Amino acid sequence: MTISDRIFELLRERGMSQKEFSEATGISQSSISDWKRKKTNPVSEKILIICEVLGVSPYELLSGTEGEGARSAVSRVLLIDKETELGQFVAEFQQLDAKKRDRLLGYFNALKEME
């Protein structure tokens, strides 16, 4: 089974239309249709957002398994929508210089200890 076949299977399981999937991922409907019609796969840059929208790990999407074996690992990737408050915070944080980032992290750690 190809990656695109798995995507369409997951869409069916979730009752999600190609249009809804397109809106959720930002991938054009024509690209999604091409996957089905031409039996092509999405570009690698889109895999993480596809996994986030479909609620599967990249391992599961790419391999077709749930990644429960000895070779699977906990994902270290976190996808954050840039339009959310958290996404805006992360974008601003990334623009800070190293000294300001360290200071903010120190403040954050101090807040956690206050609990």
C-alpha distances in whole Angstrom, upper triangle without the diagonal:
4,7,8,6,7,10,11,10,12,15,15,16,18,20,20,20,19,23,23,20,22,25,24,22,24,21,23,22,21,19,17,17,16,13,12,15,14,11,12,11,14,17,17,20,19,16,19,20,17,17,20,20,17,19,16,17,15,14,12,10,10,9,8,11,15,16,19,20,23,21,20,23,24,23,26,25,27,26,29,30,33,34,35,38,36,34,38,39,37,37,41,41,39,42,44,46,45,49,48,45,46,49,47,44,48,49,46,46,50,49,46,49,51,49
4,5,5,6,9,10,11,12,14,15,17,18,20,19,19,17,21,21,18,19,23,22,19,21,18,20,19,18,16,14,15,14,10,10,13,12,8,8,7,11,13,14,17,15,13,17,18,15,15,19,18,16,18,16,16,14,13,12,9,8,9,9,13,16,17,20,21,23,21,20,22,23,22,25,23,25,24,27,27,30,32,33,36,34,32,35,37,34,34,38,38,36,39,42,43,43,46,46,42,44,47,44,42,46,47,44,44,48,47,45,48,50,48
4,5,5,6,9,10,11,12,14,15,16,18,17,17,15,19,19,15,16,20,18,16,18,15,17,17,17,14,12,14,13,9,11,14,13,9,8,6,8,11,11,14,12,10,13,14,11,11,15,15,13,15,12,13,10,11,10,6,6,8,8,12,14,15,19,20,22,20,18,20,21,19,21,20,21,20,23,24,26,28,29,32,30,28,31,33,30,31,34,34,32,35,38,40,39,43,42,39,40,43,41,39,42,43,40,41,45,43,41,44,47,45
4,5,5,6,9,10,10,12,14,15,16,15,14,12,16,16,13,14,17,17,14,16,13,15,14,14,11,9,10,10,6,7,10,10,7,7,5,7,11,12,14,12,11,14,14,11,12,15,14,13,15,14,15,13,14,13,9,10,12,11,15,17,19,22,23,26,23,22,23,24,22,24,22,23,21,24,23,26,27,29,32,31,28,31,33,31,31,35,35,33,36,39,41,41,44,43,40,42,44,42,40,44,45,42,43,46,45,43,46,48,46
4,5,5,6,9,10,11,12,14,15,15,15,13,17,17,14,16,19,19,17,19,16,17,16,16,14,11,12,12,8,8,11,11,8,9,9,11,14,16,18,15,14,17,17,13,14,17,16,13,16,14,16,15,15,13,10,11,12,10,14,16,18,21,23,26,24,22,24,25,23,26,24,25,23,26,26,29,30,31,34,33,31,34,36,34,34,38,38,36,39,42,44,44,47,46,43,45,47,44,43,46,47,44,45,48,47,44,48,50,48
4,5,5,6,9,10,10,12,14,14,14,14,17,17,14,16,19,17,16,19,17,18,17,18,16,13,14,15,11,11,14,15,11,12,10,11,15,15,17,15,12,14,15,11,11,14,14,11,13,11,12,12,12,9,7,8,9,7,10,12,15,18,20,23,21,19,21,21,20,23,21,22,21,23,24,27,28,29,32,30,29,32,34,32,32,36,36,34,37,40,42,42,45,44,40,42,44,42,40,43,44,41,41,45,43,41,44,46,44
4,5,5,6,9,10,11,12,11,11,10,14,13,10,12,15,14,12,15,13,15,14,15,13,10,12,13,9,10,13,14,12,12,9,10,13,14,15,12,10,12,12,8,9,12,11,8,11,10,12,11,13,11,7,10,12,10,13,14,17,20,22,25,23,20,22,21,19,22,20,20,18,21,21,24,25,26,29,28,26,29,31,29,29,33,33,32,35,38,40,40,43,42,38,40,43,40,38,42,42,39,40,43,42,40,43,45,43
4,5,5,6,9,10,10,9,9,9,12,13,10,12,15,15,14,16,14,15,13,14,13,9,10,12,9,8,12,13,11,12,11,12,16,17,18,15,14,16,15,11,12,15,13,10,14,13,16,15,17,14,11,13,15,12,15,17,20,22,25,28,26,24,25,25,23,26,23,23,22,24,23,26,27,28,31,30,28,32,34,32,32,36,36,35,38,41,43,43,46,45,42,44,46,43,41,45,45,42,43,46,45,43,46,47,45
4,5,5,6,9,10,10,11,12,15,15,13,15,18,17,17,19,17,19,17,18,17,13,14,16,13,11,15,16,14,15,14,15,18,19,21,17,16,17,17,13,13,16,14,11,13,12,15,15,16,13,11,13,14,11,13,14,18,20,22,26,24,22,24,24,23,26,24,24,23,25,25,28,29,29,32,31,30,33,35,33,34,38,38,37,40,42,44,44,47,46,43,44,47,44,42,45,46,42,43,46,45,42,46,47,45
4,5,5,6,8,8,11,11,14,13,11,14,16,14,14,17,16,18,17,19,17,14,15,17,14,13,17,19,16,16,15,15,18,18,19,16,14,15,14,11,10,12,10,7,9,9,12,13,14,11,9,13,14,11,13,13,16,18,21,24,23,20,22,21,20,23,21,21,19,21,21,25,25,26,29,28,26,30,32,30,31,34,35,34,37,39,42,41,44,43,39,41,43,40,39,42,42,39,40,43,41,39,42,43,41
4,5,5,6,5,7,8,11,10,8,11,13,12,13,15,14,16,14,16,15,12,13,16,13,12,16,18,16,17,15,15,18,19,19,16,15,16,14,11,11,13,10,7,11,12,15,15,17,14,12,15,17,14,16,17,20,22,25,28,27,24,25,24,22,25,22,22,20,21,21,24,24,25,28,27,26,29,31,30,30,34,35,34,36,39,42,42,45,43,40,42,44,41,39,43,43,39,40,44,41,40,43,44,42
4,5,5,6,8,10,13,12,11,14,16,15,16,19,18,19,16,18,18,14,15,17,15,13,16,19,17,18,17,18,21,22,23,19,18,19,18,14,15,16,13,11,13,14,17,18,20,16,14,17,18,15,17,18,21,23,26,29,28,26,27,26,25,28,26,25,23,25,24,28,28,28,31,31,29,33,35,33,34,38,38,38,40,43,45,46,48,47,43,45,47,44,43,46,46,42,43,46,44,42,46,47,44
4,6,8,11,13,15,14,13,16,18,16,17,20,20,21,19,21,21,17,18,20,18,16,20,22,20,21,19,19,23,23,24,20,18,19,18,15,14,15,13,10,12,12,16,17,18,15,14,17,18,14,15,15,19,20,23,27,26,24,25,24,23,26,24,24,22,24,24,27,28,27,31,30,29,32,34,33,34,37,38,37,40,42,45,45,47,46,42,44,46,43,41,44,44,40,41,44,42,40,43,44,42
4,5,9,11,13,11,10,14,15,13,15,18,18,19,18,21,20,16,18,21,18,17,21,23,21,22,20,19,22,23,23,19,18,18,16,13,13,13,11,8,10,12,15,17,19,16,14,18,19,16,17,16,20,22,25,28,27,24,25,24,22,25,23,22,20,21,21,24,24,24,27,26,26,29,31,30,31,34,35,35,37,40,42,42,45,43,40,42,43,40,39,42,41,38,39,42,40,38,41,42,39
4,7,10,12,10,10,14,15,14,16,18,18,19,17,20,20,16,17,20,18,17,20,23,21,22,21,20,24,24,25,21,20,20,18,15,16,16,13,11,13,15,19,20,22,19,17,21,22,19,20,20,23,25,28,32,31,28,29,27,26,28,26,25,23,24,22,26,25,25,29,28,28,31,33,32,33,36,37,37,39,42,45,45,47,45,42,44,46,42,41,45,44,40,42,45,42,40,44,45,42
4,7,8,6,7,10,11,10,12,15,14,15,13,16,16,13,14,18,16,15,18,21,20,20,19,18,21,22,22,18,17,18,15,13,14,14,10,9,12,14,18,19,21,18,16,20,21,19,21,20,24,26,29,32,31,28,28,27,25,27,24,23,20,21,20,23,22,23,26,26,25,28,30,29,30,33,34,34,36,39,42,42,45,43,40,42,44,40,39,43,42,39,40,43,41,39,43,44,41
4,5,5,6,9,10,11,12,14,13,13,10,13,14,11,12,15,14,13,16,19,18,19,18,17,20,22,22,18,18,19,16,14,16,16,12,12,15,17,20,21,23,21,18,21,23,21,23,23,26,29,31,34,33,30,31,29,27,29,26,25,22,23,21,24,23,24,28,28,26,29,32,31,31,34,36,35,37,40,43,44,46,44,41,44,45,42,41,45,44,41,43,46,43,42,45,46,44
4,6,5,6,9,10,10,11,10,10,7,10,10,7,8,12,11,11,13,16,15,16,15,14,17,19,19,15,16,17,15,12,15,16,12,12,16,17,20,20,22,20,17,19,22,20,23,23,26,29,31,34,32,29,30,29,26,28,25,24,21,22,20,23,22,24,28,28,26,28,31,30,30,33,34,33,35,39,41,42,45,43,40,43,45,41,41,44,44,41,43,46,44,42,46,47,45
4,5,5,6,9,10,10,10,9,6,10,11,9,10,14,14,14,16,18,18,18,17,16,19,21,20,16,18,19,15,14,17,16,13,14,17,19,22,22,25,23,20,22,25,23,26,26,29,31,34,37,35,32,32,31,28,29,26,25,21,21,19,21,20,22,26,26,24,26,30,29,28,32,33,33,34,37,40,41,44,42,40,42,44,41,40,44,43,40,42,45,43,42,46,46,45
4,5,5,6,9,10,10,11,9,13,14,11,13,16,16,16,18,21,20,20,19,17,19,21,20,16,17,17,14,12,15,14,10,11,14,17,20,20,23,21,19,22,24,23,25,24,27,29,32,35,33,30,30,28,26,27,24,22,19,19,17,19,18,19,23,23,22,24,27,27,26,30,31,31,32,36,39,40,42,40,37,40,41,38,37,41,40,37,39,42,40,39,42,43,41
4,5,5,6,8,8,9,8,12,11,9,11,14,13,14,17,18,18,17,15,13,16,17,16,12,13,14,11,9,11,11,8,9,12,14,17,17,20,18,15,18,21,19,22,21,24,26,29,32,30,27,27,25,23,24,21,20,16,17,15,18,18,19,23,23,21,23,26,25,25,28,30,29,31,34,37,38,40,38,36,38,40,37,36,39,39,36,38,41,39,37,41,42,40
4,6,5,6,5,6,6,9,9,7,10,13,13,14,16,18,17,16,15,12,14,16,15,12,13,14,11,10,13,13,10,12,15,17,19,18,22,20,17,19,22,22,24,24,26,29,32,34,32,29,29,27,24,25,22,21,17,17,15,17,17,19,23,23,20,23,26,25,24,27,29,28,30,33,36,37,40,38,35,38,40,37,36,40,39,37,39,42,40,39,42,43,42
4,6,5,7,8,9,12,12,11,14,16,16,17,20,21,21,20,18,16,17,19,17,13,15,15,12,11,14,13,10,13,16,18,20,20,23,22,20,22,25,24,26,26,28,31,33,36,33,30,30,28,25,26,22,20,16,16,13,15,14,16,20,21,18,20,23,23,22,25,27,27,28,31,34,36,38,36,34,37,38,35,34,38,37,35,37,40,37,37,40,41,40
4,6,8,10,11,15,14,12,15,18,17,18,21,22,22,20,18,15,17,17,15,12,13,13,9,9,11,10,7,10,12,15,17,17,21,19,17,20,23,22,24,23,25,27,30,32,30,27,26,24,21,22,19,17,13,13,11,13,13,14,18,18,16,18,21,20,20,24,25,25,26,29,32,33,36,34,31,34,35,32,32,35,35,32,34,37,34,33,37,38,36
4,5,9,10,13,12,11,14,16,15,17,19,20,19,17,15,12,13,14,12,8,10,10,6,6,10,9,7,10,12,14,15,15,18,18,15,17,21,20,22,22,23,26,29,31,28,25,25,23,20,20,17,15,12,12,10,13,13,15,19,18,16,18,21,20,19,23,24,23,25,28,31,32,35,33,30,33,35,31,31,35,34,31,34,37,35,34,37,38,37
4,6,9,12,11,11,14,15,15,17,19,20,20,18,16,12,13,14,12,9,12,12,9,10,13,12,11,13,16,18,19,18,21,21,18,20,23,23,26,25,27,30,32,34,31,28,28,26,23,23,19,18,14,14,11,13,13,16,19,19,16,18,21,20,19,22,24,23,24,28,31,32,35,33,30,33,35,32,32,36,35,33,35,38,36,36,39,40,39
4,6,8,7,7,11,11,12,14,16,16,16,14,12,9,10,12,11,8,11,12,10,9,13,13,12,13,17,17,19,17,21,20,17,18,22,22,24,24,26,29,31,33,31,28,28,26,23,24,20,19,16,17,15,16,17,19,23,23,20,22,25,23,22,25,27,25,27,30,33,34,37,35,33,36,38,35,35,38,38,36,38,41,39,38,42,43,42
4,5,5,7,9,10,11,13,14,15,16,14,14,11,12,15,14,11,14,16,13,13,16,17,15,16,20,21,22,20,24,23,20,21,24,24,27,27,29,32,34,36,34,31,31,30,27,27,24,23,20,20,18,19,19,22,26,26,23,24,28,26,25,28,30,28,30,33,36,37,40,38,36,39,41,38,38,42,42,39,41,44,43,42,45,47,45
4,5,5,6,9,10,11,12,14,15,14,14,12,14,17,17,14,16,18,15,13,17,18,15,16,20,21,23,21,24,23,20,21,24,23,26,27,29,32,35,37,35,32,32,31,28,29,26,25,22,22,20,22,22,24,28,28,25,27,30,29,28,31,33,32,33,37,39,40,44,42,39,42,44,41,41,44,44,41,44,47,45,44,48,49,47
4,5,5,6,9,10,10,11,13,12,13,12,14,17,17,15,17,19,17,16,19,20,18,19,22,23,24,23,25,25,21,22,25,24,28,29,31,34,36,38,36,33,34,33,30,31,28,27,24,25,23,24,24,27,31,31,28,30,33,31,30,33,35,33,35,38,41,42,45,44,41,44,46,43,43,47,47,44,46,49,48,47,50,52,50
4,5,5,6,9,10,10,11,9,9,8,10,13,14,11,14,16,15,13,17,18,16,17,20,20,22,20,22,22,18,18,22,22,25,26,28,31,33,35,32,30,30,30,27,28,25,25,22,23,21,23,24,26,30,29,26,28,31,29,28,32,33,31,33,36,38,39,43,41,39,42,44,41,41,44,45,42,44,47,46,45,48,50,48
4,5,5,7,9,10,10,9,9,8,11,14,14,11,13,15,14,11,15,16,14,14,18,18,19,18,20,19,16,17,20,19,22,23,25,29,31,33,30,28,29,28,26,27,24,24,21,22,21,23,23,26,29,29,26,28,31,30,29,32,34,32,34,37,39,40,43,42,39,42,44,41,40,44,44,41,43,46,45,44,47,49,47
4,5,5,6,8,9,10,11,11,14,17,18,15,16,19,17,15,18,20,17,17,21,21,23,21,23,22,18,19,22,21,24,26,28,31,33,36,33,31,32,32,29,31,28,28,25,26,24,26,27,29,33,32,30,32,35,33,32,36,37,36,37,41,43,44,47,46,43,46,48,45,44,48,48,45,47,50,49,47,51,52,51
4,5,5,5,7,7,9,9,12,15,17,15,16,19,18,16,19,21,19,19,22,22,23,21,23,22,18,18,21,21,24,26,28,31,33,35,32,31,32,32,29,31,28,28,25,27,26,27,28,30,34,34,31,33,36,34,33,36,38,36,37,41,43,43,47,46,43,46,48,45,45,48,49,46,48,51,50,48,52,53,52
4,6,6,5,4,6,7,10,13,15,13,13,17,16,13,16,19,17,16,20,19,20,18,19,18,15,15,17,17,21,22,24,28,29,31,29,27,28,29,26,28,25,26,23,25,25,27,28,30,33,32,30,32,35,33,32,36,37,34,36,40,42,42,46,45,42,44,46,44,43,47,47,44,46,49,48,46,50,51,50
4,6,5,7,9,11,14,17,19,16,16,19,18,15,18,20,18,17,20,20,21,20,21,19,16,16,18,17,21,23,25,28,30,33,30,29,30,30,28,30,28,28,26,28,27,29,30,32,35,34,32,35,37,35,35,38,39,38,40,43,45,45,49,48,45,47,49,47,46,49,50,47,48,51,50,48,52,53,51
4,6,8,11,13,16,19,21,19,19,22,22,19,21,24,22,21,24,23,25,23,24,23,19,19,21,21,24,27,29,32,33,36,33,32,33,34,31,33,31,31,29,31,30,32,32,34,38,37,35,37,40,38,37,41,42,40,42,45,47,48,51,50,47,50,52,49,48,52,53,50,51,55,53,51,55,57,55
4,5,9,12,14,17,19,18,18,22,22,19,21,24,23,22,25,24,25,22,24,23,19,18,20,20,24,26,28,32,32,35,32,31,33,33,31,33,30,31,29,31,30,32,33,35,39,38,35,37,40,38,37,41,41,39,41,44,46,47,50,49,46,49,51,49,48,52,52,49,51,54,53,52,55,57,55
4,7,10,13,16,18,16,16,20,20,17,19,22,21,19,22,21,22,19,20,19,16,15,17,17,20,23,25,28,29,31,29,27,29,30,28,30,28,29,27,29,29,31,32,34,38,36,34,37,39,37,36,40,40,38,40,43,45,45,49,48,45,47,50,48,46,50,51,48,49,52,51,49,53,55,53
4,7,9,12,15,13,14,17,18,15,17,20,20,19,21,20,20,17,19,18,15,14,16,16,20,22,24,27,28,30,27,26,28,28,26,28,25,26,25,27,27,28,30,32,35,34,31,34,36,34,33,37,37,35,37,40,42,42,46,45,42,44,47,45,43,47,48,45,46,50,49,47,50,52,51
4,7,9,11,10,10,14,14,12,14,17,17,16,18,17,17,14,15,15,11,10,13,14,18,20,21,24,25,27,24,23,24,25,22,24,21,23,21,24,23,25,27,29,32,31,28,31,33,30,30,34,34,32,34,37,39,39,42,41,38,41,43,41,40,43,44,41,43,46,45,43,47,49,47
4,6,8,7,7,11,11,9,12,14,14,14,17,15,15,13,15,15,11,11,15,15,19,20,21,24,26,27,24,23,23,23,20,22,19,20,18,20,20,22,24,25,29,27,24,27,29,27,26,30,30,28,30,33,35,35,39,38,35,37,40,38,37,40,41,38,40,43,42,41,44,46,45
4,6,6,7,10,11,11,13,15,16,16,18,17,16,13,16,17,13,12,16,17,20,21,22,25,26,28,24,23,23,23,20,21,18,19,17,20,20,21,23,25,28,27,23,26,28,25,24,28,28,26,28,31,32,33,36,36,33,35,38,36,35,38,39,37,38,42,41,40,43,45,44
4,5,5,8,10,10,12,14,15,16,17,15,14,11,13,15,12,11,14,16,19,19,19,23,24,25,21,20,20,20,17,17,15,16,15,18,18,20,23,24,27,25,22,25,26,23,23,26,26,24,26,29,30,30,34,33,30,32,35,33,32,36,37,34,35,39,38,37,40,42,41
4,6,7,8,10,11,13,14,16,17,16,15,12,15,17,14,13,17,19,21,21,21,24,26,27,23,21,21,20,17,17,13,15,13,15,15,16,19,21,24,22,19,21,23,20,19,23,23,20,22,26,27,27,31,30,27,30,32,30,29,33,34,32,33,36,36,35,38,40,39
4,6,6,6,9,10,11,12,14,14,13,11,14,15,12,12,16,17,19,20,20,23,25,27,24,21,21,20,16,17,14,14,12,14,14,15,18,20,23,21,18,21,23,20,20,23,24,22,24,27,29,29,33,32,29,31,34,31,30,34,35,32,33,37,36,34,38,40,39
4,6,5,6,9,10,10,12,10,10,7,10,11,8,9,13,14,16,16,16,20,21,23,20,17,17,17,14,15,12,13,11,14,15,17,20,21,24,22,19,22,24,21,21,25,25,23,26,28,30,30,33,33,29,31,34,32,30,34,35,32,33,36,35,34,37,39,38
4,5,5,6,9,10,10,9,8,7,10,12,10,11,14,15,16,16,16,19,21,22,20,17,16,14,11,12,9,9,8,11,12,14,17,18,20,18,16,19,20,18,18,22,22,20,23,26,27,27,30,29,26,28,31,28,27,30,31,28,29,33,31,30,33,35,34
4,5,5,6,9,10,10,10,10,13,14,12,13,17,17,18,18,18,21,24,25,23,20,19,17,14,14,11,10,7,10,10,12,14,15,18,17,14,17,19,17,17,21,21,20,23,26,28,28,31,30,27,29,31,28,27,31,31,28,30,33,32,30,34,35,34
4,5,5,6,8,8,9,9,12,12,9,11,14,14,16,16,17,20,23,25,22,19,19,18,15,16,13,13,11,13,13,16,17,18,21,20,18,21,23,21,21,25,25,24,27,29,32,32,35,33,30,33,35,32,31,34,34,31,33,36,35,33,36,38,36
4,6,5,6,5,6,6,9,9,7,10,13,12,13,12,14,17,19,21,19,16,16,14,12,14,11,11,10,13,14,17,18,19,21,20,18,22,23,21,22,25,25,24,27,29,32,31,34,33,29,31,34,31,29,33,33,30,31,34,33,31,34,36,34
4,6,5,7,8,9,12,12,11,13,16,16,16,15,16,18,21,23,21,18,17,15,12,13,10,9,7,9,10,14,15,15,18,16,15,18,20,18,19,22,22,22,25,27,30,29,32,31,27,29,31,28,27,30,30,27,28,31,30,28,31,33,31
4,6,8,10,11,15,13,12,15,17,16,18,16,18,21,24,26,24,21,20,18,15,17,14,13,10,11,11,15,15,15,19,18,16,20,21,20,21,24,25,24,27,29,32,32,35,33,30,32,34,31,30,33,33,30,31,34,32,31,34,35,33
4,6,9,10,13,11,9,13,15,13,14,13,16,18,21,24,22,19,19,17,15,18,15,14,13,15,15,18,19,19,22,21,20,23,25,23,24,28,28,27,30,33,35,35,38,36,33,35,37,33,32,35,35,32,33,36,34,32,36,37,35
4,7,10,12,10,10,13,15,14,14,12,14,16,19,21,20,17,16,14,13,15,13,12,11,14,15,18,19,19,21,19,19,23,24,22,24,27,27,26,29,32,34,34,36,35,31,33,35,31,30,33,33,29,30,33,32,29,33,34,32
4,7,8,6,7,10,11,10,10,8,10,13,16,18,17,13,14,12,11,14,12,13,12,15,17,20,22,21,24,22,21,25,25,23,25,28,28,27,30,32,34,34,37,35,32,33,35,32,30,34,34,31,31,34,33,31,34,35,33
4,5,5,6,9,10,10,10,8,8,11,14,16,14,10,10,9,8,11,10,11,12,15,17,20,22,22,24,22,21,24,25,22,24,27,26,25,29,31,32,32,34,33,30,31,33,31,29,32,33,29,30,33,32,29,32,35,33
4,5,5,6,8,9,10,10,9,13,15,16,14,11,11,11,9,11,10,12,12,16,18,21,23,23,25,23,21,25,25,23,24,27,26,25,28,30,32,31,34,33,30,31,34,32,29,33,34,31,31,35,34,31,34,37,35
4,6,5,6,8,7,7,6,10,11,13,10,8,9,10,9,12,12,15,15,19,21,24,27,26,29,26,24,28,29,26,27,30,29,28,31,33,34,33,36,36,32,33,36,34,31,34,36,32,32,36,35,33,36,38,36
4,6,5,5,5,5,6,10,11,14,12,10,12,12,11,15,14,16,17,20,22,25,27,27,29,27,25,29,30,27,29,32,31,30,33,35,37,36,39,38,34,36,38,36,33,37,38,34,34,38,37,34,37,39,37
4,6,6,8,8,10,13,15,18,15,13,14,15,13,16,15,16,16,19,20,24,25,26,28,26,25,28,29,27,28,31,31,29,32,35,37,36,39,38,35,36,39,36,34,37,38,35,36,39,38,36,39,41,39
4,6,8,10,10,14,15,17,14,13,14,15,14,17,16,18,18,21,23,25,28,28,31,28,26,30,31,28,29,32,32,30,33,35,37,36,39,39,35,37,39,37,35,38,40,36,37,40,40,37,40,43,41
4,5,8,8,12,12,14,12,11,14,15,15,18,18,20,20,24,26,28,31,31,33,31,29,33,34,31,32,35,34,33,36,38,39,38,41,41,37,39,41,39,37,40,41,38,38,42,41,39,41,44,42
4,7,9,12,13,16,14,13,15,17,16,20,19,21,21,24,26,29,31,31,33,31,30,34,34,32,33,37,36,34,38,40,41,40,43,43,39,40,43,41,38,41,43,39,39,43,42,39,42,44,42
4,6,8,9,12,12,10,13,14,15,18,19,20,21,25,26,30,32,31,33,31,30,34,34,32,33,37,36,34,38,40,41,40,43,42,39,40,42,40,37,40,41,38,38,41,40,37,40,42,40
4,6,8,12,11,9,11,12,12,16,17,18,19,22,25,28,30,29,31,28,28,32,32,30,31,35,34,33,36,38,39,38,41,40,36,37,40,37,35,37,38,35,35,38,37,34,36,39,36
4,6,8,8,5,8,9,11,14,15,17,19,23,25,28,30,29,31,28,28,32,32,29,31,34,33,31,35,37,38,36,39,39,35,35,38,36,33,36,37,34,33,37,36,33,35,38,36
4,7,8,6,8,10,12,16,17,19,21,25,27,31,33,31,33,30,30,34,33,31,33,36,34,34,37,38,40,38,40,40,36,36,39,37,34,36,37,34,33,37,36,33,35,37,35
4,5,6,9,11,14,17,19,22,24,27,30,33,35,34,36,33,33,36,36,33,35,38,36,35,39,40,41,39,41,41,38,38,40,39,35,38,39,36,35,38,38,35,36,39,37
4,6,8,11,14,17,19,22,25,28,31,34,37,35,37,33,33,37,36,33,35,38,36,35,38,39,40,37,40,40,36,36,39,38,34,36,38,35,34,37,37,34,35,38,37
4,7,10,12,15,17,20,23,26,29,32,35,34,35,32,31,35,34,31,33,36,34,32,36,37,37,35,38,38,35,35,38,36,33,35,37,34,33,37,37,34,36,39,37
4,7,9,12,14,17,19,23,26,29,31,30,32,28,28,31,31,28,30,33,31,30,33,35,35,33,36,36,32,32,35,34,31,33,35,32,31,34,34,31,33,36,34
4,6,9,11,14,17,20,24,26,29,28,29,25,25,29,28,25,27,30,28,27,30,31,32,30,33,33,29,29,32,30,27,29,31,28,27,31,31,27,29,32,31
4,6,9,11,14,18,21,23,26,25,26,22,22,26,25,22,24,27,25,24,28,29,30,28,30,30,26,26,29,27,24,27,28,25,24,28,27,24,26,29,28
4,5,8,11,14,18,20,23,22,23,19,19,23,22,19,21,24,22,21,25,26,27,26,28,28,24,25,28,25,23,26,27,24,23,27,27,24,27,29,28
4,7,10,13,17,19,22,20,21,18,17,20,19,16,19,21,19,18,22,23,24,22,25,24,21,21,24,22,19,22,24,21,21,24,24,22,24,27,26
4,7,10,13,15,18,17,19,15,14,18,17,14,16,19,17,16,20,21,23,22,25,24,20,21,24,22,19,23,24,21,21,25,25,23,26,28,27
4,6,10,12,15,14,15,12,11,14,14,11,14,17,15,15,18,20,22,21,24,23,19,21,23,20,18,22,22,19,20,23,22,21,24,26,25
4,7,9,12,11,13,11,9,13,13,11,12,16,16,15,18,20,23,22,25,23,20,22,24,21,20,24,24,21,22,26,24,23,26,28,27
4,6,9,8,10,7,6,9,10,9,10,13,13,13,16,18,21,22,24,22,19,21,23,20,19,22,22,19,21,24,23,22,25,27,26
4,5,6,9,8,5,8,11,10,10,14,15,15,17,19,23,24,26,23,21,24,25,21,21,25,24,21,24,27,25,24,28,29,28
4,6,8,8,4,6,9,8,8,11,12,12,14,17,20,21,24,21,19,22,23,20,20,24,23,21,24,26,25,25,28,29,29
4,7,8,6,7,10,11,10,12,15,15,16,19,23,24,26,23,21,25,25,22,22,26,25,22,25,28,25,26,29,30,29
4,5,5,6,9,10,11,12,14,15,17,19,23,24,25,22,20,23,23,20,20,24,22,20,23,25,22,22,26,26,25
4,5,5,6,9,10,11,12,14,16,17,21,22,23,20,18,21,21,17,18,21,19,17,20,22,19,20,23,23,23
4,5,5,6,9,10,10,12,14,16,19,20,21,18,16,18,19,15,15,18,17,14,17,19,17,17,21,22,21
4,5,5,6,9,10,11,13,15,18,19,21,18,16,19,20,16,17,20,19,17,20,22,20,20,24,25,25
4,5,5,6,9,10,11,13,17,18,20,17,15,18,19,15,16,20,19,17,20,22,20,21,25,25,25
4,5,5,6,9,10,11,15,16,17,14,12,15,15,12,13,16,15,13,16,18,17,18,21,22,22
4,5,5,6,9,10,13,14,16,13,11,14,15,12,12,16,16,14,16,19,18,18,22,23,23
4,5,5,7,9,13,14,16,14,12,16,17,14,15,18,18,17,20,22,21,22,25,26,27
4,5,5,7,11,13,14,11,10,14,14,12,13,17,16,15,18,20,20,21,24,25,26
4,5,5,9,10,11,9,7,10,11,9,10,13,13,12,15,17,17,18,21,22,23
4,6,8,9,12,10,8,12,13,12,12,16,16,15,18,20,20,21,24,25,27
4,7,9,12,10,9,13,14,13,14,17,17,17,20,22,22,23,26,27,29
4,6,8,6,6,10,10,10,12,14,15,15,18,19,20,21,24,25,27
4,6,6,6,9,10,11,12,14,16,17,18,20,21,23,25,26,28
4,6,5,6,9,10,10,12,14,15,16,18,20,21,23,25,27
4,5,5,6,9,10,11,12,14,15,17,19,20,21,23,26
4,5,5,6,9,10,11,12,14,15,17,18,20,21,24
4,5,5,6,9,10,10,12,14,15,17,19,20,22
4,5,5,6,9,10,10,12,14,15,17,19,21
4,5,5,6,9,10,11,12,14,16,17,20
4,5,5,6,9,10,11,12,14,16,18
4,5,5,6,9,10,11,12,14,16
4,5,5,6,9,10,11,13,15
4,5,5,6,9,10,11,14
4,5,5,6,9,10,12
4,5,5,6,9,11
4,5,5,7,9
4,5,5,7
4,5,6
4,5
4
